[in-house]
Amino acid sequence: MNGQCVPKSGPLTPIIVDSVTVDSLGNIGICWQASPDPSLLRYYLFRVNTLTGSNDVIDSITPPTNCFTILAANNNSNTTTEEYAIGVRDSCDNTMLTVLDYHNTIFLQSTPNPCTESILLNWNAYNDFQSGLNVLYKIYVRENSGAYVLAGTTNSTSYNYTGVNQGSIYDFYVRGVENGGVGPFSSSSNVISVNTNFFLKNPSFIYSYTATVIDSQQIDLQFYVDTAADAKEYVITRALSAFGNYEAVASVSAYAGMNPMITYSDFSVDANYQSYYYKVNAINSCGDLKLTSNISKTILLKATSDNLKALNTLSFNAYDYWQGGASRYDIYRSVGGIWDPAPIGSTADFLDTTTYTDDVTYLLTGTGEFCYKVIAVENPIGHVANLPAASSSSNESCTKHTPIFFIPNAFAPDGEYNPVFKPILNYLEPSSYSLTIYDRWGHEIFRTEDITEGWNGQFNNSGEKCSSGTYIYLIQYISAEKEEFQQRGKVHLLF
């Protein structure tokens, strides 16, 4: 009977420990199987001294209790692994058992990695279960004092927790479960807390605002960035198609207090030949790509002319990938180098490519040079930072009409119709114009350099009337393209 000396042959029966575990407050709990010895007087709690390696008795427990708690203040489970065992003494004062079943606590540690947005967890193995070494480790986590959830399981003694949110506080513990996770016994580690304020903050946005053509060799790109993010640089990439190979063309360094609207000018382009596609990559201080902007695509405009019909046809691609989409495309025109302040027309948004025809029959007195550009206007939308709707200009595309002329073959100064011989000419340099009239013997009858003046049938337009008959004309001029022209022919004078 317990407390009475009952002689026992042989040593006392070793005490089998079921598990040693740490709770969320840092207290260590140890439970063991009750001693079968009838003369059991007391259990003794042993701990391995980490400095001397000796087995120190730290407390005693009166049967029938077979679980004991070592308070957090009396253990070091948050800083190291500790080993515990249970010994006994009987009522006959038999020597306590020295061959002890030591179990170690699981000591959990962490190594945060801001560059991979992960926390590497490491712990020592729990290899003391009576069932053997087939232990399944369950990793539990909570974020910002929420509920603990199972993050994953492993048979090893490390686990990489990924997908960390910068600024959150994560608490972890590991539970080792014997028999490959079946149990019944288990052991939990200490709880560790990781504050990720020092992790790199990823950008929440990067918006390619617009790509616009300044001239054939310059495209300006504007993009808006999240300056609260931990970015090292913004790499500008360019391709010749939306899903083509984007190559880096420049980088812009990030710095504290920078303007979130960044402008970059790309000069290694031929904007009169093709469209260009741009994307901007946000790179953090670890050299990792964290976010890519939307695509910006320039507008390529091509103008062609129909000399006979006095028509100019414009062909241009849509400006894709705006957050709000394009609301319209305004078309501007210059005549002889002078731009109309207002658009000559607009088109609604479209897919791929569209055309616009400009009838210039009422503009036949110029030099024949027409230039165009198209400006796309974005639909109003709730942009980040309340940015206004964007716009994007195409390249400038010009076309030249060759001179068009009509020369009558007869005129009658005294008639009701066609009383003056005057060629009708368009698209030439007026200062280069001259008209000379010769009689059949090659004598000069009339000459003018005024494109508005015709021959009235008189000598030098003020002398006596010339006789009816056939005369030779010579028209000379220089076109808008600086080509010299001469036109000879016959005209019949009728009185």
C-alpha positions as CSV (number, residue, x, y, z in Angstrom):
1,M,0.0,0.0,0.0
2,N,1.3,3.5,-0.8
3,G,3.3,5.0,2.0
4,Q,4.1,1.6,3.6
5,C,7.3,-0.2,3.0
6,V,6.7,-3.3,0.9
7,P,10.0,-4.9,0.1
8,K,10.6,-5.3,-3.6
9,S,13.1,-7.5,-5.3
10,G,15.1,-5.8,-8.0
11,P,15.2,-2.1,-9.1
12,L,12.2,0.1,-9.3
13,T,10.3,0.0,-12.6
14,P,11.4,2.8,-15.0
15,I,8.8,5.5,-15.6
16,I,7.7,5.9,-19.2
17,V,7.1,9.5,-20.2
18,D,4.3,10.1,-22.7
19,S,5.3,13.6,-23.8
20,V,6.7,16.9,-22.9
21,T,5.0,19.9,-24.4
22,V,5.0,23.7,-24.3
23,D,1.7,25.6,-24.1
24,S,1.0,29.1,-25.6
25,L,2.0,30.8,-22.4
26,G,5.4,29.1,-22.3
27,N,4.5,26.6,-19.5
28,I,6.0,23.2,-19.9
29,G,3.7,20.2,-19.3
30,I,5.0,16.7,-18.7
31,C,2.8,13.6,-18.4
32,W,3.9,10.0,-17.7
33,Q,2.6,6.5,-17.2
34,A,1.8,5.6,-13.6
35,S,4.3,3.5,-11.7
36,P,3.2,-0.2,-11.1
37,D,5.3,-0.4,-7.9
38,P,3.0,-0.8,-4.9
39,S,5.3,0.9,-2.5
40,L,5.7,4.1,-4.6
41,L,6.1,7.1,-2.3
42,R,7.0,9.9,-4.6
43,Y,7.8,11.0,-8.2
44,Y,10.8,13.2,-8.8
45,L,11.0,15.6,-11.7
46,F,14.5,15.7,-13.4
47,R,15.9,18.3,-15.7
48,V,19.2,18.1,-17.6
49,N,21.4,20.9,-16.5
50,T,22.5,22.6,-19.8
51,L,25.7,23.9,-18.2
52,T,26.9,20.8,-16.3
53,G,25.0,18.0,-18.0
54,S,23.9,16.7,-14.6
55,N,20.4,15.4,-13.8
56,D,18.9,18.0,-11.5
57,V,15.9,17.3,-9.4
58,I,13.7,20.3,-9.6
59,D,10.5,19.1,-7.9
60,S,8.7,16.1,-6.5
61,I,5.1,15.0,-7.1
62,T,2.9,12.9,-4.9
63,P,1.0,10.0,-6.6
64,P,-1.5,9.4,-8.1
65,T,-0.7,12.6,-10.0
66,N,1.1,11.8,-13.3
67,C,1.2,15.2,-15.0
68,F,3.1,18.3,-13.9
69,T,3.5,21.9,-15.1
70,I,6.7,23.8,-15.0
71,L,5.7,27.5,-15.2
72,A,7.2,29.7,-17.8
73,A,9.0,31.7,-15.2
74,N,10.8,28.5,-14.2
75,N,11.9,27.2,-17.6
76,N,13.7,28.4,-20.7
77,S,11.5,26.8,-23.4
78,N,11.5,30.2,-25.3
79,T,15.3,30.2,-25.7
80,T,16.5,26.6,-25.8
81,T,15.5,23.0,-25.8
82,E,15.0,21.5,-22.3
83,E,15.0,17.8,-21.3
84,Y,12.9,16.3,-18.6
85,A,12.3,12.9,-17.0
86,I,10.5,11.3,-14.1
87,G,12.2,9.2,-11.3
88,V,10.7,7.5,-8.3
89,R,11.4,6.6,-4.6
90,D,9.5,4.0,-2.7
91,S,8.4,3.8,0.9
92,C,11.4,1.5,1.7
93,D,13.6,4.4,0.7
94,N,15.0,2.4,-2.2
95,T,17.5,4.3,-4.3
96,M,15.8,6.4,-7.0
97,L,16.1,5.2,-10.7
98,T,19.1,6.7,-12.5
99,V,18.2,5.3,-16.0
100,L,15.6,7.9,-16.9
101,D,13.3,8.3,-20.0
102,Y,14.2,11.9,-20.9
103,H,12.0,13.8,-23.4
104,N,13.1,17.1,-24.9
105,T,10.9,20.1,-25.6
106,I,10.6,21.3,-29.2
107,F,12.4,24.6,-29.6
108,L,11.1,26.7,-32.6
109,Q,13.1,29.4,-34.2
110,S,12.6,31.6,-37.3
111,T,14.7,33.2,-40.0
112,P,12.6,35.9,-41.8
113,N,13.6,36.6,-45.5
114,P,12.3,40.0,-46.7
115,C,13.5,39.3,-50.2
116,T,11.4,36.2,-50.6
117,E,8.5,37.4,-48.5
118,S,8.9,34.3,-46.4
119,I,9.7,33.1,-42.9
120,L,11.9,29.9,-42.5
121,L,10.9,27.9,-39.4
122,N,13.4,25.5,-37.8
123,W,13.1,23.2,-34.8
124,N,14.7,20.3,-33.2
125,A,13.3,16.8,-33.7
126,Y,11.0,15.2,-31.1
127,N,12.5,11.7,-31.1
128,D,11.4,10.5,-27.7
129,F,8.0,9.0,-28.4
130,Q,7.7,5.3,-27.4
131,S,6.2,4.7,-30.8
132,G,9.4,5.6,-32.6
133,L,10.7,8.3,-34.9
134,N,7.7,8.5,-37.3
135,V,6.6,12.0,-36.2
136,L,4.5,14.3,-38.3
137,Y,5.0,18.0,-37.6
138,K,2.0,20.3,-37.9
139,I,2.7,24.0,-38.3
140,Y,0.2,26.5,-37.0
141,V,0.1,30.2,-37.7
142,R,-2.1,33.2,-36.9
143,E,-1.9,36.7,-38.3
144,N,-2.4,39.8,-36.3
145,S,-3.8,37.9,-33.3
146,G,-6.4,36.1,-35.3
147,A,-7.3,32.4,-35.0
148,Y,-4.6,29.8,-35.4
149,V,-4.8,27.8,-38.7
150,L,-2.9,24.9,-40.0
151,A,-0.3,26.3,-42.4
152,G,1.2,22.9,-43.4
153,T,2.7,19.6,-42.4
154,T,6.1,18.0,-42.8
155,N,8.2,15.1,-41.6
156,S,11.3,17.3,-41.6
157,T,12.4,19.8,-39.0
158,S,12.0,23.0,-41.2
159,Y,9.2,24.7,-43.0
160,N,9.2,27.8,-45.2
161,Y,6.1,30.0,-44.7
162,T,5.5,32.1,-47.8
163,G,3.1,34.9,-48.8
164,V,3.9,37.2,-45.9
165,N,2.0,40.5,-45.8
166,Q,4.3,43.3,-45.0
167,G,3.5,44.9,-41.6
168,S,1.6,41.9,-40.2
169,I,2.5,40.1,-37.0
170,Y,2.7,36.3,-37.3
171,D,2.6,33.8,-34.4
172,F,3.8,30.3,-35.0
173,Y,4.0,27.0,-33.1
174,V,4.8,23.4,-34.2
175,R,3.1,20.3,-32.9
176,G,4.8,16.9,-33.3
177,V,2.3,14.0,-33.5
178,E,3.5,10.4,-33.1
179,N,2.7,7.5,-35.4
180,G,2.9,9.7,-38.5
181,G,0.3,12.1,-37.2
182,V,-2.2,9.5,-35.9
183,G,-1.2,10.0,-32.2
184,P,-2.3,9.6,-29.5
185,F,0.5,11.6,-28.0
186,S,1.9,14.9,-29.3
187,S,4.2,17.7,-28.3
188,S,4.0,21.4,-29.0
189,S,6.8,23.9,-29.3
190,N,7.2,27.3,-27.9
191,V,5.3,30.1,-29.7
192,I,7.3,32.6,-31.7
193,S,6.2,36.0,-32.9
194,V,7.5,37.6,-36.1
195,N,6.8,41.3,-36.8
196,T,7.2,41.9,-40.6
197,N,7.4,45.7,-40.4
198,F,10.9,45.5,-41.7
199,F,9.8,43.4,-44.8
200,L,9.8,45.3,-48.1
201,K,6.4,46.8,-48.9
202,N,5.3,45.8,-52.4
203,P,3.7,48.4,-54.7
204,S,0.0,48.4,-54.8
205,F,-0.1,49.9,-58.3
206,I,2.0,51.1,-61.2
207,Y,0.0,52.8,-64.0
208,S,1.3,53.5,-67.4
209,Y,-0.6,56.8,-67.9
210,T,0.2,57.5,-71.6
211,A,2.7,57.1,-74.4
212,T,2.7,60.0,-76.8
213,V,4.7,60.8,-79.9
214,I,6.6,64.1,-79.8
215,D,8.3,63.7,-83.2
216,S,9.6,60.8,-85.3
217,Q,12.6,60.3,-82.9
218,Q,11.0,60.9,-79.5
219,I,8.2,59.2,-77.6
220,D,7.3,60.5,-74.1
221,L,6.1,57.9,-71.6
222,Q,4.3,58.9,-68.4
223,F,3.7,56.4,-65.6
224,Y,2.4,56.8,-62.1
225,V,3.9,54.9,-59.2
226,D,3.3,53.9,-55.6
227,T,5.9,56.0,-53.7
228,A,5.0,54.3,-50.4
229,A,6.4,51.0,-51.8
230,D,10.0,49.8,-51.2
231,A,11.1,50.2,-54.8
232,K,14.7,50.5,-56.0
233,E,14.0,51.4,-59.6
234,Y,11.5,51.3,-62.4
235,V,12.6,49.5,-65.5
236,I,11.0,50.7,-68.8
237,T,10.6,47.9,-71.3
238,R,9.6,48.2,-75.0
239,A,8.4,45.7,-77.6
240,L,7.1,45.8,-81.2
241,S,3.9,43.9,-80.4
242,A,1.7,43.5,-77.4
243,F,2.9,40.0,-76.6
244,G,6.3,40.3,-78.1
245,N,9.7,40.3,-76.4
246,Y,9.9,43.3,-74.1
247,E,13.4,44.5,-73.7
248,A,14.7,47.0,-71.1
249,V,15.4,50.4,-72.6
250,A,16.0,52.5,-69.5
251,S,15.5,52.6,-65.7
252,V,14.5,55.3,-63.3
253,S,15.8,55.2,-59.8
254,A,13.4,55.5,-56.9
255,Y,14.1,57.8,-54.0
256,A,12.3,59.3,-51.0
257,G,10.0,62.2,-51.8
258,M,10.0,61.5,-55.6
259,N,7.2,62.7,-57.8
260,P,4.9,59.8,-58.4
261,M,4.3,60.9,-62.0
262,I,7.4,60.0,-63.9
263,T,8.2,61.0,-67.4
264,Y,10.7,59.3,-69.6
265,S,11.7,60.2,-73.2
266,D,12.7,57.4,-75.5
267,F,14.8,58.7,-78.4
268,S,15.8,55.4,-79.9
269,V,12.7,55.1,-82.0
270,D,11.3,55.7,-85.5
271,A,7.7,56.7,-84.7
272,N,6.9,57.4,-88.3
273,Y,7.6,53.8,-89.2
274,Q,5.9,51.7,-86.4
275,S,4.0,51.6,-83.2
276,Y,5.8,50.8,-79.9
277,Y,4.5,49.0,-76.9
278,Y,5.8,49.9,-73.4
279,K,5.5,48.3,-69.9
280,V,7.1,49.5,-66.7
281,N,8.5,47.0,-64.0
282,A,8.8,47.9,-60.4
283,I,12.0,46.4,-58.9
284,N,12.7,46.2,-55.2
285,S,16.0,46.5,-53.3
286,C,16.4,42.7,-53.5
287,G,16.4,43.0,-57.3
288,D,13.1,41.3,-57.6
289,L,10.3,42.2,-60.1
290,K,7.3,43.0,-57.9
291,L,4.8,44.5,-60.2
292,T,4.3,45.3,-64.0
293,S,2.2,48.1,-65.3
294,N,-0.4,48.0,-68.0
295,I,0.7,48.4,-71.6
296,S,1.0,51.7,-73.4
297,K,0.9,51.7,-77.2
298,T,1.7,54.6,-79.5
299,I,-0.5,55.6,-82.4
300,L,1.1,55.2,-85.9
301,L,-0.5,57.4,-88.5
302,K,0.0,57.1,-92.3
303,A,-1.4,59.7,-94.7
304,T,-1.8,59.1,-98.5
305,S,-3.2,61.4,-101.2
306,D,-5.3,61.0,-104.3
307,N,-4.2,63.8,-106.6
308,L,-7.0,63.5,-109.1
309,K,-9.8,63.4,-106.5
310,A,-8.1,65.8,-104.1
311,L,-8.6,63.4,-101.2
312,N,-6.2,62.5,-98.4
313,T,-6.8,59.2,-96.6
314,L,-5.5,58.7,-93.0
315,S,-4.9,55.3,-91.5
316,F,-4.1,54.8,-87.8
317,N,-4.2,52.2,-85.1
318,A,-6.2,52.4,-81.9
319,Y,-4.7,53.4,-78.6
320,D,-5.3,50.3,-76.5
321,Y,-4.8,49.3,-72.8
322,W,-6.0,52.6,-71.2
323,Q,-7.9,51.9,-68.0
324,G,-10.8,53.9,-69.2
325,G,-10.5,53.1,-72.9
326,A,-10.5,55.7,-75.6
327,S,-13.5,58.0,-76.0
328,R,-12.5,59.5,-79.4
329,Y,-9.7,60.3,-81.8
330,D,-9.4,64.0,-82.8
331,I,-7.8,64.6,-86.2
332,Y,-5.7,67.8,-86.7
333,R,-4.4,69.1,-90.0
334,S,-1.8,71.7,-91.1
335,V,-1.8,73.3,-94.5
336,G,1.5,74.8,-95.7
337,G,2.9,74.3,-92.2
338,I,0.1,76.1,-90.3
339,W,-1.9,73.9,-88.0
340,D,-5.7,74.4,-87.6
341,P,-6.3,75.1,-83.9
342,A,-9.4,72.9,-83.8
343,P,-9.7,69.3,-85.1
344,I,-11.1,68.9,-88.6
345,G,-12.9,65.8,-87.4
346,S,-13.1,63.0,-84.9
347,T,-13.7,59.3,-84.8
348,A,-15.2,57.1,-82.1
349,D,-13.2,54.4,-80.5
350,F,-12.5,51.3,-82.6
351,L,-10.6,48.1,-82.6
352,D,-7.3,47.6,-84.5
353,T,-7.0,50.2,-87.4
354,T,-9.4,52.7,-88.9
355,T,-9.3,55.2,-91.8
356,Y,-10.5,58.8,-92.2
357,T,-10.8,60.6,-95.5
358,D,-10.2,64.4,-95.8
359,D,-11.6,66.1,-98.9
360,V,-9.3,69.0,-99.8
361,T,-10.9,70.2,-103.0
362,Y,-11.5,73.6,-101.4
363,L,-7.8,73.9,-100.5
364,L,-6.3,73.9,-104.0
365,T,-4.5,77.3,-103.7
366,G,-1.8,76.1,-101.3
367,T,1.4,74.4,-101.9
368,G,-0.1,71.0,-101.9
369,E,1.5,69.9,-98.6
370,F,-0.9,68.6,-95.9
371,C,0.2,67.2,-92.6
372,Y,-1.9,65.4,-90.0
373,K,-1.8,64.1,-86.5
374,V,-4.3,62.2,-84.4
375,I,-4.8,62.7,-80.6
376,A,-6.6,60.0,-78.7
377,V,-8.6,61.1,-75.6
378,E,-9.3,58.6,-72.8
379,N,-12.8,58.1,-71.3
380,P,-13.1,59.8,-67.9
381,I,-12.6,57.2,-65.1
382,G,-11.7,57.0,-61.4
383,H,-7.9,56.8,-61.7
384,V,-5.5,56.4,-58.9
385,A,-4.8,59.8,-57.3
386,N,-7.7,61.2,-59.3
387,L,-5.6,61.6,-62.4
388,P,-7.5,63.3,-65.2
389,A,-8.3,61.4,-68.4
390,A,-5.1,61.0,-70.5
391,S,-4.4,61.8,-74.1
392,S,-1.9,60.5,-76.6
393,S,-0.7,62.0,-79.9
394,S,0.3,60.1,-83.0
395,N,3.3,60.8,-85.2
396,E,2.9,63.6,-87.7
397,S,2.3,62.3,-91.3
398,C,2.5,64.5,-94.3
399,T,1.4,64.1,-97.9
400,K,2.0,66.3,-101.0
401,H,-0.2,66.8,-104.0
402,T,1.6,67.4,-107.3
403,P,0.4,70.5,-109.3
404,I,-2.9,70.2,-111.1
405,F,-3.5,72.4,-114.1
406,F,-6.1,73.1,-116.8
407,I,-5.2,75.1,-119.9
408,P,-7.8,76.2,-122.4
409,N,-7.0,75.7,-126.1
410,A,-8.9,78.8,-127.2
411,F,-10.4,82.1,-126.0
412,A,-12.4,85.1,-127.3
413,P,-11.7,88.5,-125.7
414,D,-14.9,89.9,-127.1
415,G,-16.9,86.8,-126.3
416,E,-19.3,86.2,-123.3
417,Y,-17.3,83.2,-122.1
418,N,-13.6,82.7,-121.6
419,P,-12.5,86.3,-122.6
420,V,-9.0,85.8,-121.0
421,F,-6.4,83.1,-121.5
422,K,-5.4,82.1,-118.0
423,P,-4.2,78.6,-117.0
424,I,-5.8,77.2,-113.9
425,L,-3.0,75.8,-111.7
426,N,-2.9,74.4,-108.2
427,Y,-0.3,73.3,-105.7
428,L,2.7,75.3,-106.9
429,E,5.1,77.9,-105.6
430,P,3.4,81.2,-106.8
431,S,6.7,83.1,-106.8
432,S,8.1,80.7,-109.3
433,Y,5.3,81.0,-111.8
434,S,5.7,82.7,-115.3
435,L,3.4,82.7,-118.4
436,T,4.8,83.8,-121.8
437,I,2.9,84.1,-125.1
438,Y,4.7,83.9,-128.5
439,D,3.4,84.5,-132.0
440,R,4.1,82.1,-134.8
441,W,7.4,83.7,-135.5
442,G,8.7,83.4,-132.0
443,H,8.2,87.0,-130.9
444,E,7.2,87.6,-127.3
445,I,3.7,89.0,-127.1
446,F,3.0,88.8,-123.4
447,R,4.7,87.8,-120.2
448,T,3.6,87.7,-116.6
449,E,4.8,86.3,-113.3
450,D,1.5,87.0,-111.6
451,I,-0.4,83.7,-111.3
452,T,-3.7,85.6,-111.1
453,E,-3.1,87.5,-114.4
454,G,-4.1,86.2,-117.8
455,W,-3.6,87.3,-121.5
456,N,-6.4,89.5,-122.9
457,G,-5.4,89.2,-126.5
458,Q,-3.5,92.5,-126.6
459,F,0.2,93.2,-127.0
460,N,1.4,93.2,-123.3
461,N,-2.3,93.4,-122.3
462,S,-2.4,97.1,-123.0
463,G,-1.4,97.6,-126.7
464,E,-3.2,97.0,-129.9
465,K,-5.2,93.9,-130.4
466,C,-3.4,90.9,-131.8
467,S,-4.8,89.2,-134.9
468,S,-6.8,86.1,-134.6
469,G,-4.7,83.0,-135.0
470,T,-2.6,80.4,-133.2
471,Y,-0.1,81.4,-130.5
472,I,2.4,79.5,-128.4
473,Y,2.4,79.6,-124.6
474,L,5.1,78.6,-122.2
475,I,4.3,78.0,-118.6
476,Q,7.1,77.6,-116.1
477,Y,6.7,76.9,-112.3
478,I,8.2,75.1,-109.4
479,S,6.1,72.6,-107.5
480,A,5.8,72.4,-103.7
481,E,8.3,69.6,-103.9
482,K,10.8,72.0,-105.5
483,E,10.6,70.3,-108.9
484,E,10.8,72.6,-112.0
485,F,8.1,72.2,-114.6
486,Q,7.6,73.6,-118.1
487,Q,4.5,73.3,-120.2
488,R,4.3,74.4,-123.9
489,G,1.2,74.4,-126.1
490,K,-1.0,76.2,-128.5
491,V,-3.9,78.5,-127.9
492,H,-6.3,79.9,-130.5
493,L,-7.1,83.7,-130.2
494,L,-10.6,84.4,-131.7
495,F,-11.8,88.0,-132.4
